[in-house]
Amino acid sequence: MPHDSSETVKQLLRKLDDEMQNADIDAETRMLMRKLDVDLRKLMAPDTSSTTPESTLDHAKLLQARFSTNHPVAERFLAEVINALVKMGV
């Protein structure tokens, strides 16, 4: 993953994490957020092949759909993450 792209994704993940720290979300959604974070970190690591880009993108889209009505700011950050991943060819 190109350095600029991975930095963009890292910044967006920090913003998303900040936004969701005090949000009222269920345990399953928190688990999905943690999984997405782990998947994205693995995907951005230079020597990893254990995470498929498609599954990471699917997790991001699932979370975006969950956040669309109750957490619009988080939904917007996920949309930006998805856009960055798509631009990288994921």
Biopython code that builds the backbone (N, CA, C, O; Angstrom):
import numpy as np
from Bio.PDB.StructureBuilder import StructureBuilder

atoms = [
    (1, "MET", "N", (0.844, -1.171, 0.000)),
    (1, "MET", "CA", (0.000, 0.000, 0.000)),
    (1, "MET", "C", (0.889, 1.234, 0.000)),
    (1, "MET", "O", (1.806, 1.316, 0.817)),
    (2, "PRO", "N", (0.653, 2.193, -0.882)),
    (2, "PRO", "CA", (1.467, 3.401, -0.923)),
    (2, "PRO", "C", (1.429, 4.143, 0.414)),
    (2, "PRO", "O", (0.417, 4.137, 1.114)),
    (3, "HIS", "N", (2.541, 4.773, 0.750)),
    (3, "HIS", "CA", (2.683, 5.442, 2.038)),
    (3, "HIS", "C", (1.609, 6.505, 2.255)),
    (3, "HIS", "O", (0.993, 6.536, 3.321)),
    (4, "ASP", "N", (1.369, 7.374, 1.280)),
    (4, "ASP", "CA", (0.374, 8.436, 1.433)),
    (4, "ASP", "C", (-1.005, 7.859, 1.694)),
    (4, "ASP", "O", (-1.747, 8.379, 2.526)),
    (5, "SER", "N", (-1.351, 6.802, 1.001)),
    (5, "SER", "CA", (-2.654, 6.174, 1.173)),
    (5, "SER", "C", (-2.783, 5.564, 2.556)),
    (5, "SER", "O", (-3.821, 5.706, 3.203)),
    (6, "SER", "N", (-1.751, 4.894, 3.010)),
    (6, "SER", "CA", (-1.832, 4.277, 4.333)),
    (6, "SER", "C", (-1.905, 5.340, 5.429)),
    (6, "SER", "O", (-2.573, 5.137, 6.442)),
    (7, "GLU", "N", (-1.234, 6.456, 5.237)),
    (7, "GLU", "CA", (-1.326, 7.547, 6.211)),
    (7, "GLU", "C", (-2.741, 8.129, 6.245)),
    (7, "GLU", "O", (-3.258, 8.453, 7.314)),
    (8, "THR", "N", (-3.357, 8.257, 5.084)),
    (8, "THR", "CA", (-4.733, 8.756, 5.017)),
    (8, "THR", "C", (-5.661, 7.818, 5.775)),
    (8, "THR", "O", (-6.494, 8.266, 6.563)),
    (9, "VAL", "N", (-5.521, 6.528, 5.541)),
    (9, "VAL", "CA", (-6.369, 5.550, 6.224)),
    (9, "VAL", "C", (-6.113, 5.595, 7.727)),
    (9, "VAL", "O", (-7.062, 5.534, 8.508)),
    (10, "LYS", "N", (-4.863, 5.698, 8.148)),
    (10, "LYS", "CA", (-4.542, 5.775, 9.578)),
    (10, "LYS", "C", (-5.181, 6.998, 10.225)),
    (10, "LYS", "O", (-5.726, 6.905, 11.325)),
    (11, "GLN", "N", (-5.118, 8.142, 9.551)),
    (11, "GLN", "CA", (-5.738, 9.363, 10.080)),
    (11, "GLN", "C", (-7.246, 9.194, 10.220)),
    (11, "GLN", "O", (-7.835, 9.588, 11.227)),
    (12, "LEU", "N", (-7.858, 8.610, 9.211)),
    (12, "LEU", "CA", (-9.302, 8.391, 9.255)),
    (12, "LEU", "C", (-9.681, 7.426, 10.376)),
    (12, "LEU", "O", (-10.700, 7.610, 11.041)),
    (13, "LEU", "N", (-8.867, 6.408, 10.581)),
    (13, "LEU", "CA", (-9.144, 5.471, 11.671)),
    (13, "LEU", "C", (-9.034, 6.152, 13.031)),
    (13, "LEU", "O", (-9.827, 5.871, 13.930)),
    (14, "ARG", "N", (-8.067, 7.036, 13.185)),
    (14, "ARG", "CA", (-7.944, 7.785, 14.447)),
    (14, "ARG", "C", (-9.172, 8.657, 14.674)),
    (14, "ARG", "O", (-9.696, 8.721, 15.786)),
    (15, "LYS", "N", (-9.633, 9.330, 13.617)),
    (15, "LYS", "CA", (-10.823, 10.172, 13.730)),
    (15, "LYS", "C", (-12.050, 9.335, 14.071)),
    (15, "LYS", "O", (-12.863, 9.725, 14.910)),
    (16, "LEU", "N", (-12.178, 8.193, 13.421)),
    (16, "LEU", "CA", (-13.301, 7.303, 13.694)),
    (16, "LEU", "C", (-13.251, 6.823, 15.138)),
    (16, "LEU", "O", (-14.271, 6.827, 15.828)),
    (17, "ASP", "N", (-12.083, 6.414, 15.598)),
    (17, "ASP", "CA", (-11.934, 5.953, 16.978)),
    (17, "ASP", "C", (-12.300, 7.054, 17.961)),
    (17, "ASP", "O", (-13.000, 6.802, 18.941)),
    (18, "ASP", "N", (-11.833, 8.272, 17.709)),
    (18, "ASP", "CA", (-12.170, 9.408, 18.572)),
    (18, "ASP", "C", (-13.680, 9.631, 18.612)),
    (18, "ASP", "O", (-14.255, 9.854, 19.678)),
    (19, "GLU", "N", (-14.307, 9.570, 17.460)),
    (19, "GLU", "CA", (-15.740, 9.795, 17.357)),
    (19, "GLU", "C", (-16.532, 8.728, 18.118)),
    (19, "GLU", "O", (-17.554, 9.028, 18.735)),
    (20, "MET", "N", (-16.057, 7.493, 18.070)),
    (20, "MET", "CA", (-16.819, 6.393, 18.642)),
    (20, "MET", "C", (-16.502, 6.104, 20.109)),
    (20, "MET", "O", (-17.145, 5.248, 20.717)),
    (21, "GLN", "N", (-15.527, 6.798, 20.685)),
    (21, "GLN", "CA", (-15.146, 6.543, 22.072)),
    (21, "GLN", "C", (-16.337, 6.622, 23.028)),
    (21, "GLN", "O", (-16.503, 5.761, 23.892)),
    (22, "ASN", "N", (-17.148, 7.638, 22.873)),
    (22, "ASN", "CA", (-18.265, 7.833, 23.794)),
    (22, "ASN", "C", (-19.616, 7.548, 23.159)),
    (22, "ASN", "O", (-20.657, 7.865, 23.734)),
    (23, "ALA", "N", (-19.601, 6.957, 21.986)),
    (23, "ALA", "CA", (-20.853, 6.668, 21.292)),
    (23, "ALA", "C", (-21.547, 5.465, 21.921)),
    (23, "ALA", "O", (-20.902, 4.562, 22.455)),
    (24, "ASP", "N", (-22.841, 5.475, 21.848)),
    (24, "ASP", "CA", (-23.653, 4.376, 22.357)),
    (24, "ASP", "C", (-23.844, 3.359, 21.240)),
    (24, "ASP", "O", (-24.773, 3.464, 20.439)),
    (25, "ILE", "N", (-22.942, 2.365, 21.197)),
    (25, "ILE", "CA", (-23.042, 1.332, 20.168)),
    (25, "ILE", "C", (-23.019, -0.037, 20.842)),
    (25, "ILE", "O", (-22.457, -0.207, 21.924)),
    (26, "ASP", "N", (-23.640, -1.001, 20.180)),
    (26, "ASP", "CA", (-23.754, -2.339, 20.754)),
    (26, "ASP", "C", (-22.427, -3.097, 20.671)),
    (26, "ASP", "O", (-21.506, -2.702, 19.956)),
    (27, "ALA", "N", (-22.362, -4.185, 21.415)),
    (27, "ALA", "CA", (-21.128, -4.979, 21.509)),
    (27, "ALA", "C", (-20.723, -5.559, 20.155)),
    (27, "ALA", "O", (-19.535, -5.610, 19.835)),
    (28, "GLU", "N", (-21.698, -5.995, 19.361)),
    (28, "GLU", "CA", (-21.373, -6.573, 18.062)),
    (28, "GLU", "C", (-20.724, -5.531, 17.146)),
    (28, "GLU", "O", (-19.772, -5.839, 16.429)),
    (29, "THR", "N", (-21.238, -4.305, 17.173)),
    (29, "THR", "CA", (-20.673, -3.241, 16.341)),
    (29, "THR", "C", (-19.266, -2.895, 16.802)),
    (29, "THR", "O", (-18.377, -2.678, 15.979)),
    (30, "ARG", "N", (-19.058, -2.842, 18.123)),
    (30, "ARG", "CA", (-17.701, -2.583, 18.645)),
    (30, "ARG", "C", (-16.740, -3.687, 18.188)),
    (30, "ARG", "O", (-15.598, -3.406, 17.824)),
    (31, "MET", "N", (-17.204, -4.942, 18.208)),
    (31, "MET", "CA", (-16.369, -6.053, 17.766)),
    (31, "MET", "C", (-16.034, -5.901, 16.278)),
    (31, "MET", "O", (-14.894, -6.129, 15.872)),
    (32, "LEU", "N", (-17.019, -5.519, 15.469)),
    (32, "LEU", "CA", (-16.772, -5.309, 14.041)),
    (32, "LEU", "C", (-15.784, -4.168, 13.818)),
    (32, "LEU", "O", (-14.950, -4.236, 12.915)),
    (33, "MET", "N", (-15.873, -3.127, 14.629)),
    (33, "MET", "CA", (-14.916, -2.014, 14.512)),
    (33, "MET", "C", (-13.506, -2.477, 14.827)),
    (33, "MET", "O", (-12.560, -2.121, 14.125)),
    (34, "ARG", "N", (-13.361, -3.271, 15.880)),
    (34, "ARG", "CA", (-12.026, -3.785, 16.239)),
    (34, "ARG", "C", (-11.480, -4.673, 15.124)),
    (34, "ARG", "O", (-10.301, -4.587, 14.782)),
    (35, "LYS", "N", (-12.334, -5.524, 14.559)),
    (35, "LYS", "CA", (-11.898, -6.402, 13.479)),
    (35, "LYS", "C", (-11.460, -5.594, 12.266)),
    (35, "LYS", "O", (-10.441, -5.900, 11.648)),
    (36, "LEU", "N", (-12.234, -4.557, 11.923)),
    (36, "LEU", "CA", (-11.855, -3.702, 10.802)),
    (36, "LEU", "C", (-10.508, -3.037, 11.068)),
    (36, "LEU", "O", (-9.660, -2.975, 10.178)),
    (37, "ASP", "N", (-10.308, -2.545, 12.270)),
    (37, "ASP", "CA", (-9.043, -1.905, 12.627)),
    (37, "ASP", "C", (-7.881, -2.884, 12.462)),
    (37, "ASP", "O", (-6.855, -2.538, 11.878)),
    (38, "VAL", "N", (-8.041, -4.100, 12.975)),
    (38, "VAL", "CA", (-7.001, -5.122, 12.850)),
    (38, "VAL", "C", (-6.756, -5.458, 11.379)),
    (38, "VAL", "O", (-5.609, -5.543, 10.940)),
    (39, "ASP", "N", (-7.842, -5.649, 10.619)),
    (39, "ASP", "CA", (-7.710, -5.974, 9.198)),
    (39, "ASP", "C", (-6.972, -4.878, 8.435)),
    (39, "ASP", "O", (-6.100, -5.162, 7.613)),
    (40, "LEU", "N", (-7.327, -3.629, 8.711)),
    (40, "LEU", "CA", (-6.685, -2.520, 8.003)),
    (40, "LEU", "C", (-5.206, -2.409, 8.368)),
    (40, "LEU", "O", (-4.371, -2.133, 7.507)),
    (41, "ARG", "N", (-4.884, -2.622, 9.638)),
    (41, "ARG", "CA", (-3.472, -2.572, 10.041)),
    (41, "ARG", "C", (-2.676, -3.688, 9.358)),
    (41, "ARG", "O", (-1.548, -3.467, 8.917)),
    (42, "LYS", "N", (-3.261, -4.879, 9.271)),
    (42, "LYS", "CA", (-2.595, -5.984, 8.578)),
    (42, "LYS", "C", (-2.434, -5.669, 7.095)),
    (42, "LYS", "O", (-1.390, -5.939, 6.501)),
    (43, "LEU", "N", (-3.473, -5.100, 6.511)),
    (43, "LEU", "CA", (-3.444, -4.773, 5.093)),
    (43, "LEU", "C", (-2.365, -3.737, 4.788)),
    (43, "LEU", "O", (-1.742, -3.778, 3.727)),
    (44, "MET", "N", (-2.145, -2.807, 5.720)),
    (44, "MET", "CA", (-1.164, -1.742, 5.512)),
    (44, "MET", "C", (0.255, -2.165, 5.852)),
    (44, "MET", "O", (1.210, -1.473, 5.499)),
    (45, "ALA", "N", (0.405, -3.304, 6.542)),
    (45, "ALA", "CA", (1.743, -3.783, 6.882)),
    (45, "ALA", "C", (2.454, -4.199, 5.601)),
    (45, "ALA", "O", (1.836, -4.785, 4.712)),
    (46, "PRO", "N", (3.756, -3.899, 5.497)),
    (46, "PRO", "CA", (4.478, -4.145, 4.252)),
    (46, "PRO", "C", (4.629, -5.611, 3.865)),
    (46, "PRO", "O", (4.760, -5.906, 2.677)),
    (47, "ASP", "N", (4.616, -6.530, 4.807)),
    (47, "ASP", "CA", (4.935, -7.919, 4.483)),
    (47, "ASP", "C", (3.811, -8.891, 4.815)),
    (47, "ASP", "O", (4.072, -10.062, 5.091)),
    (48, "THR", "N", (2.586, -8.433, 4.793)),
    (48, "THR", "CA", (1.492, -9.311, 5.189)),
    (48, "THR", "C", (0.664, -9.768, 4.003)),
    (48, "THR", "O", (0.489, -9.043, 3.024)),
    (49, "SER", "N", (0.169, -10.964, 4.113)),
    (49, "SER", "CA", (-0.765, -11.462, 3.114)),
    (49, "SER", "C", (-1.900, -12.209, 3.795)),
    (49, "SER", "O", (-2.652, -12.928, 3.136)),
    (50, "SER", "N", (-2.034, -12.046, 5.111)),
    (50, "SER", "CA", (-3.031, -12.806, 5.864)),
    (50, "SER", "C", (-4.426, -12.202, 5.784)),
    (50, "SER", "O", (-5.397, -12.876, 6.129)),
    (51, "THR", "N", (-4.556, -10.973, 5.348)),
    (51, "THR", "CA", (-5.859, -10.330, 5.245)),
    (51, "THR", "C", (-6.152, -10.045, 3.785)),
    (51, "THR", "O", (-5.324, -9.488, 3.064)),
    (52, "THR", "N", (-7.333, -10.432, 3.366)),
    (52, "THR", "CA", (-7.695, -10.149, 1.975)),
    (52, "THR", "C", (-8.319, -8.770, 1.889)),
    (52, "THR", "O", (-9.149, -8.408, 2.722)),
    (53, "PRO", "N", (-7.929, -8.007, 0.896)),
    (53, "PRO", "CA", (-8.491, -6.662, 0.739)),
    (53, "PRO", "C", (-10.012, -6.684, 0.603)),
    (53, "PRO", "O", (-10.689, -5.781, 1.094)),
    (54, "GLU", "N", (-10.548, -7.695, -0.051)),
    (54, "GLU", "CA", (-11.991, -7.766, -0.258)),
    (54, "GLU", "C", (-12.736, -7.895, 1.062)),
    (54, "GLU", "O", (-13.762, -7.243, 1.254)),
    (55, "SER", "N", (-12.237, -8.728, 1.981)),
    (55, "SER", "CA", (-12.925, -8.892, 3.262)),
    (55, "SER", "C", (-12.841, -7.620, 4.087)),
    (55, "SER", "O", (-13.784, -7.277, 4.800)),
    (56, "THR", "N", (-11.717, -6.919, 3.994)),
    (56, "THR", "CA", (-11.569, -5.654, 4.708)),
    (56, "THR", "C", (-12.562, -4.631, 4.177)),
    (56, "THR", "O", (-13.207, -3.927, 4.954)),
    (57, "LEU", "N", (-12.686, -4.546, 2.882)),
    (57, "LEU", "CA", (-13.637, -3.615, 2.277)),
    (57, "LEU", "C", (-15.070, -4.000, 2.649)),
    (57, "LEU", "O", (-15.898, -3.126, 2.907)),
    (58, "ASP", "N", (-15.362, -5.282, 2.678)),
    (58, "ASP", "CA", (-16.700, -5.737, 3.085)),
    (58, "ASP", "C", (-17.008, -5.337, 4.528)),
    (58, "ASP", "O", (-18.121, -4.902, 4.824)),
    (59, "HIS", "N", (-16.021, -5.483, 5.437)),
    (59, "HIS", "CA", (-16.225, -5.082, 6.834)),
    (59, "HIS", "C", (-16.497, -3.576, 6.929)),
    (59, "HIS", "O", (-17.376, -3.147, 7.676)),
    (60, "ALA", "N", (-15.755, -2.794, 6.184)),
    (60, "ALA", "CA", (-15.954, -1.342, 6.205)),
    (60, "ALA", "C", (-17.352, -0.987, 5.714)),
    (60, "ALA", "O", (-18.014, -0.134, 6.304)),
    (61, "LYS", "N", (-17.803, -1.626, 4.653)),
    (61, "LYS", "CA", (-19.137, -1.342, 4.118)),
    (61, "LYS", "C", (-20.233, -1.770, 5.094)),
    (61, "LYS", "O", (-21.252, -1.090, 5.216)),
    (62, "LEU", "N", (-20.035, -2.877, 5.780)),
    (62, "LEU", "CA", (-21.002, -3.332, 6.771)),
    (62, "LEU", "C", (-21.130, -2.315, 7.903)),
    (62, "LEU", "O", (-22.238, -1.959, 8.305)),
    (63, "LEU", "N", (-20.005, -1.855, 8.408)),
    (63, "LEU", "CA", (-20.036, -0.853, 9.476)),
    (63, "LEU", "C", (-20.653, 0.460, 8.995)),
    (63, "LEU", "O", (-21.415, 1.094, 9.725)),
    (64, "GLN", "N", (-20.329, 0.858, 7.790)),
    (64, "GLN", "CA", (-20.896, 2.087, 7.248)),
    (64, "GLN", "C", (-22.420, 1.995, 7.231)),
    (64, "GLN", "O", (-23.098, 2.957, 7.590)),
    (65, "ALA", "N", (-22.956, 0.871, 6.824)),
    (65, "ALA", "CA", (-24.410, 0.682, 6.795)),
    (65, "ALA", "C", (-24.994, 0.746, 8.207)),
    (65, "ALA", "O", (-26.065, 1.320, 8.405)),
    (66, "ARG", "N", (-24.308, 0.166, 9.182)),
    (66, "ARG", "CA", (-24.792, 0.195, 10.570)),
    (66, "ARG", "C", (-24.810, 1.615, 11.132)),
    (66, "ARG", "O", (-25.692, 1.967, 11.915)),
    (67, "PHE", "N", (-23.842, 2.421, 10.733)),
    (67, "PHE", "CA", (-23.724, 3.763, 11.278)),
    (67, "PHE", "C", (-24.570, 4.801, 10.544)),
    (67, "PHE", "O", (-24.706, 5.926, 11.024)),
    (68, "SER", "N", (-25.130, 4.454, 9.414)),
    (68, "SER", "CA", (-25.745, 5.460, 8.531)),
    (68, "SER", "C", (-26.835, 6.283, 9.200)),
    (68, "SER", "O", (-26.960, 7.468, 8.890)),
    (69, "THR", "N", (-27.622, 5.720, 10.093)),
    (69, "THR", "CA", (-28.695, 6.505, 10.712)),
    (69, "THR", "C", (-28.348, 7.042, 12.084)),
    (69, "THR", "O", (-28.723, 8.168, 12.412)),
    (70, "ASN", "N", (-27.646, 6.272, 12.895)),
    (70, "ASN", "CA", (-27.400, 6.686, 14.275)),
    (70, "ASN", "C", (-26.069, 7.394, 14.515)),
    (70, "ASN", "O", (-25.906, 8.090, 15.518)),
    (71, "HIS", "N", (-25.133, 7.221, 13.612)),
    (71, "HIS", "CA", (-23.790, 7.797, 13.803)),
    (71, "HIS", "C", (-23.301, 8.395, 12.490)),
    (71, "HIS", "O", (-22.373, 7.864, 11.880)),
    (72, "PRO", "N", (-23.912, 9.494, 12.047)),
    (72, "PRO", "CA", (-23.572, 10.042, 10.725)),
    (72, "PRO", "C", (-22.115, 10.484, 10.584)),
    (72, "PRO", "O", (-21.552, 10.390, 9.493)),
    (73, "VAL", "N", (-21.501, 10.958, 11.652)),
    (73, "VAL", "CA", (-20.096, 11.375, 11.559)),
    (73, "VAL", "C", (-19.211, 10.151, 11.338)),
    (73, "VAL", "O", (-18.321, 10.167, 10.488)),
    (74, "ALA", "N", (-19.457, 9.101, 12.100)),
    (74, "ALA", "CA", (-18.694, 7.860, 11.922)),
    (74, "ALA", "C", (-18.935, 7.276, 10.541)),
    (74, "ALA", "O", (-18.011, 6.755, 9.915)),
    (75, "GLU", "N", (-20.162, 7.357, 10.067)),
    (75, "GLU", "CA", (-20.488, 6.860, 8.738)),
    (75, "GLU", "C", (-19.695, 7.607, 7.673)),
    (75, "GLU", "O", (-19.232, 7.007, 6.703)),
    (76, "ARG", "N", (-19.540, 8.910, 7.856)),
    (76, "ARG", "CA", (-18.773, 9.723, 6.902)),
    (76, "ARG", "C", (-17.294, 9.317, 6.908)),
    (76, "ARG", "O", (-16.679, 9.233, 5.845)),
    (77, "PHE", "N", (-16.716, 9.064, 8.089)),
    (77, "PHE", "CA", (-15.321, 8.626, 8.157)),
    (77, "PHE", "C", (-15.152, 7.275, 7.465)),
    (77, "PHE", "O", (-14.174, 7.057, 6.751)),
    (78, "LEU", "N", (-16.103, 6.374, 7.679)),
    (78, "LEU", "CA", (-16.017, 5.068, 7.013)),
    (78, "LEU", "C", (-16.148, 5.209, 5.503)),
    (78, "LEU", "O", (-15.486, 4.491, 4.754)),
    (79, "ALA", "N", (-16.986, 6.117, 5.054)),
    (79, "ALA", "CA", (-17.107, 6.361, 3.607)),
    (79, "ALA", "C", (-15.760, 6.814, 3.048)),
    (79, "ALA", "O", (-15.367, 6.403, 1.956)),
    (80, "GLU", "N", (-15.052, 7.666, 3.801)),
    (80, "GLU", "CA", (-13.738, 8.128, 3.361)),
    (80, "GLU", "C", (-12.718, 6.988, 3.361)),
    (80, "GLU", "O", (-11.877, 6.908, 2.466)),
    (81, "VAL", "N", (-12.792, 6.111, 4.358)),
    (81, "VAL", "CA", (-11.896, 4.944, 4.395)),
    (81, "VAL", "C", (-12.165, 4.068, 3.170)),
    (81, "VAL", "O", (-11.234, 3.628, 2.495)),
    (82, "ILE", "N", (-13.438, 3.820, 2.895)),
    (82, "ILE", "CA", (-13.803, 2.992, 1.746)),
    (82, "ILE", "C", (-13.294, 3.621, 0.457)),
    (82, "ILE", "O", (-12.732, 2.930, -0.393)),
    (83, "ASN", "N", (-13.489, 4.927, 0.306)),
    (83, "ASN", "CA", (-12.995, 5.617, -0.885)),
    (83, "ASN", "C", (-11.489, 5.496, -1.022)),
    (83, "ASN", "O", (-10.981, 5.270, -2.120)),
    (84, "ALA", "N", (-10.766, 5.646, 0.088)),
    (84, "ALA", "CA", (-9.306, 5.530, 0.045)),
    (84, "ALA", "C", (-8.898, 4.115, -0.359)),
    (84, "ALA", "O", (-7.972, 3.939, -1.151)),
    (85, "LEU", "N", (-9.585, 3.106, 0.181)),
    (85, "LEU", "CA", (-9.270, 1.727, -0.182)),
    (85, "LEU", "C", (-9.541, 1.467, -1.657)),
    (85, "LEU", "O", (-8.744, 0.817, -2.334)),
    (86, "VAL", "N", (-10.648, 1.965, -2.146)),
    (86, "VAL", "CA", (-10.990, 1.767, -3.564)),
    (86, "VAL", "C", (-9.961, 2.444, -4.455)),
    (86, "VAL", "O", (-9.554, 1.876, -5.469)),
    (87, "LYS", "N", (-9.529, 3.658, -4.089)),
    (87, "LYS", "CA", (-8.530, 4.368, -4.879)),
    (87, "LYS", "C", (-7.198, 3.622, -4.908)),
    (87, "LYS", "O", (-6.420, 3.756, -5.853)),
    (88, "MET", "N", (-6.944, 2.830, -3.856)),
    (88, "MET", "CA", (-5.713, 2.049, -3.780)),
    (88, "MET", "C", (-5.847, 0.735, -4.547)),
    (88, "MET", "O", (-4.881, -0.020, -4.661)),
    (89, "GLY", "N", (-7.018, 0.468, -5.061)),
    (89, "GLY", "CA", (-7.215, -0.750, -5.820)),
    (89, "GLY", "C", (-7.638, -1.944, -4.987)),
    (89, "GLY", "O", (-7.548, -3.086, -5.440)),
    (90, "VAL", "N", (-8.097, -1.688, -3.781)),
    (90, "VAL", "CA", (-8.539, -2.788, -2.899)),
    (90, "VAL", "C", (-9.896, -3.256, -3.354)),
    (90, "VAL", "O", (-10.464, -4.173, -2.760)),
]
sb = StructureBuilder()
sb.init_structure("model")
sb.init_model(0)
sb.init_chain("A")
sb.init_seg("    ")
for serial, (resi, resn, name, xyz) in enumerate(atoms, 1):
    if name == "N":
        sb.init_residue(resn, " ", resi, " ")
    sb.init_atom(name, np.array(xyz, "f"), 0.0, 1.0, " ", f" {name:<3s}", serial, name[0])
structure = sb.get_structure()
